[in-house]
Each structure stands twice: as C-alpha cells, then as structure tokens.
Amino acid sequence: MDKKKVIVTQLIMTFMMATSMSGIMSLIAMGPSATWLSRWPLQALTAWPIAFVVTMLLFPVASRITRLLALTVVALGVALVRG
C-alpha cells in the first residue's frame, strides 16, 4: 500500500475507533443522558488526533510483532509436522 493510502486508511480507522471508543467508554462512565450526548462529540474530536499519532508511531512496532508471531507459528508448525 502506498503512503497516501496508508495515511487515508489511518485517518478513517482512527476516526471510527476514536468515535466509537469515546462514545462507549463515556457512556459506561456517565450513563445514557443528555450530558453524555452533549460531551461525546468533543471527546471524540479530542481523541481522534491522539489516536492518529499513536497509531502512526506504533504501526512499525505492531508490524514487527506480527512478523515475529507469524515466524513463530510457522516454526512451531514445522516442528510439529516433523515430530
């Protein structure tokens, strides 16, 4: 995936995650109310850039962990097949 697609995908995914997680977590903390509904948009807009920056910083780490896990699973599978 080229850099532009990665950034656009990250923008969309982090928006969806920040919006849903801020809504769910604040709903749990505050309960369903007019106050919760009025505060949620600001919480989502605050969370979105934070989520974007964090995912851009942690993406290389997550990719490395994924590669290591995949290699471990393949190695274990080969070891089990060979007995």
Phi, psi and omega per residue, in radians:
M1 nan 2.330 -3.137
D2 -1.316 2.917 -3.030
K3 -1.030 -0.699 -3.127
K4 -1.103 -0.760 3.134
K5 -1.137 -0.675 3.120
V6 -1.084 -0.802 -3.116
I7 -1.150 -0.773 3.126
V8 -1.118 -0.733 3.099
T9 -1.077 -0.765 3.112
Q10 -1.091 -0.717 3.109
L11 -1.061 -0.805 -3.113
I12 -1.182 -0.833 -3.110
M13 -1.122 -0.759 -3.122
T14 -1.200 -0.571 3.062
F15 -1.107 -0.826 -3.129
M16 -1.115 -0.747 -3.131
M17 -1.205 -0.769 -3.131
A18 -1.112 -0.720 -3.138
T19 -1.153 -0.852 -3.093
S20 -1.212 -0.764 -3.100
M21 -1.207 -0.702 3.112
S22 -1.153 -0.649 3.095
G23 -1.151 -0.816 -3.117
I24 -1.150 -0.842 -3.083
M25 -1.178 -0.675 3.111
S26 -1.264 -0.542 3.061
L27 -1.126 -0.739 3.092
I28 -1.104 -0.758 -3.084
A29 -1.259 -0.699 -3.003
M30 -1.802 -0.372 -3.036
G31 1.390 2.796 -3.125
P32 -1.207 2.082 -3.137
S33 -2.795 2.962 3.080
A34 -1.140 -0.613 3.110
T35 -1.111 -0.810 3.095
W36 -1.001 -0.828 -3.098
L37 -1.122 -0.586 -3.129
S38 -1.352 -0.474 -3.119
R39 -1.551 -0.432 -3.057
W40 -0.993 -0.827 -3.106
P41 -1.006 -0.726 3.124
L42 -1.156 -0.681 3.098
Q43 -1.105 -0.717 3.132
A44 -1.144 -0.771 3.135
L45 -1.182 -0.502 3.061
T46 -1.287 -0.710 -3.089
A47 -1.261 -0.538 -3.024
W48 -1.036 -0.955 -3.138
P49 -1.120 -0.562 3.092
I50 -1.117 -0.821 3.126
A51 -1.066 -0.708 -3.133
F52 -1.090 -0.862 -3.124
V53 -1.101 -0.776 -3.123
V54 -1.094 -0.767 -3.133
T55 -1.175 -0.609 3.099
M56 -1.167 -0.625 3.112
L57 -1.282 -0.674 -3.039
L58 -1.575 -0.191 -3.121
F59 -0.976 -0.804 3.116
P60 -1.075 -0.651 3.122
V61 -1.150 -0.792 3.124
A62 -1.096 -0.669 3.112
S63 -1.123 -0.728 3.111
R64 -1.108 -0.772 3.115
I65 -1.081 -0.726 3.117
T66 -1.070 -0.776 3.110
R67 -1.076 -0.771 3.136
L68 -1.102 -0.736 3.102
L69 -1.110 -0.735 3.136
A70 -1.105 -0.749 3.105
L71 -1.113 -0.682 3.134
T72 -1.143 -0.767 3.134
V73 -1.107 -0.750 3.116
V74 -1.115 -0.773 3.141
A75 -1.098 -0.730 3.102
L76 -1.136 -0.697 3.111
G77 -1.085 -0.750 3.112
V78 -1.125 -0.739 -3.139
A79 -1.114 -0.693 -3.139
L80 -1.203 -0.665 3.131
V81 -1.164 -0.693 -3.129
R82 -1.299 -0.348 3.074
G83 1.317 nan nan
